Amino acid sequence: MSFRSTTSYKAALKYLNSFVNYEYYTDFFYDPDHFNLNRVETLLYYLGNPHHKIGKVIHVGGTKGKGSICVMTSSILNQAGFKTGLYTSPHFYSLRERIKVNGKIISQKEVIELVDEIRLAVEKVKSALTFFEVITSLAFLYFSKKKVDFSILEVGLGGRLDATNVVKPIICLISPIGLDHTQLLGNSLDKIAYEKTGIIKERSTVITPTQEDEVIDIIAKTCQEKKAKLLKISNLMRWKKLESTLYGQFFSLKGLYDSYERLYLPLIGRHQITNAAMAVATCELLNKQGWEIKKESIKEGLKKVHWPGRIEVIKNGPLIALDGAHNSTSAKALKNTIKEYFNYQNLILVFSCCKDKNVNSVAREIFPLAKEVILTKIKFIRAAEPEDIAKRTKEFQQRVVIEKDLTKALKYAVKISRDEDLICITGSLYLVGEARKILKLHGGGLCLKE
């Protein structure tokens, strides 16, 4: 492939999308001989090893809440005056959402310039690179050029063999680990935990909340092997929900070193308070290490968190909420939040997911809450057919209807609802992204009724 200068953002996207993207596939074999760090390390070498020049690294893995922890930590550090890079996945509308500095997404012009630089390095790599390896390298290159003080990195898949796992973090965070991507990571918690704890590095500090016994055993064993310090925040910290609305919640927190009487978080669910505790613990540790992060920065940073699609209420009368509950852990968190935070007459679910997901484990948590479940289909290559979802959730057949077109599914949900009802759109972040776009075009659902 000969080098040609990228002339437009559209051309840059075309180039990036020319690499195989395993986010689109469900039937590939997760072969360690293929999925290793050699290719991405080679690419980074030809780029001048930018991943060694991205400030202090905070690496976040786990199954549930990784992105939320990343965003909260980044927001606090931004508020404290530090230049902070944030790398998350997937995205709703634009891949630029994955790469931010101080909360601002990378510009189209910057993507074009970085793609030109990356193309030269890619041509020197003999092995076929993946989309995630290239976009991760682009993020590292961007953060190095921006001379960030901190880089907050969310693991894409697993941990041990993830393209982000070329860094040397000072703090590793392991969010609650559950069964997800079992066809790739293993069909048991201990196998998945082995992959997830692969991000733990020598003499780093590891922060984790309550985990299943077999998971915490593996985390502890890995920390011992790596001479890493393990902080189980559920034993070291205390937090308590104070009051909430549908748009946020107040909570108190006794941290590792300080206490906070009334913190506000514009996200709901007790699981988000746990995620906030993880972020606060991280920032308290950094403060102890000499990075000045005042209590006010923690308070303001949490207050300014923006993380759409996570039990996000976008309309009243009827209530319309969106959440990407794509595994049993997140579905249970959604169920508990609906029960505790919402007051409604009937629940109507609009549901779609990817075909590699264990839809039964998700359905068992949330389908029984609903008066009606509308199965639809997302515009995504991995999307499950609604008929297949119906077959896999036969026990809930009496309350299930199928409407493949998402716009029609949303219209039907609004049509059968009353002002005191709750419509919850869930099952996949890809569904949330599509629904947010449709509902925005229709004025938050106001124009969806016939």
Order of alpha helices (4+ residues) and beta strands (2+ residues): alpha-alpha-beta-alpha-beta-beta-beta-alpha-alpha-beta-beta-alpha-alpha-beta-alpha-beta-alpha-beta-beta-beta-alpha-alpha-beta-beta-alpha-beta-alpha-beta-alpha-beta-alpha-beta-alpha
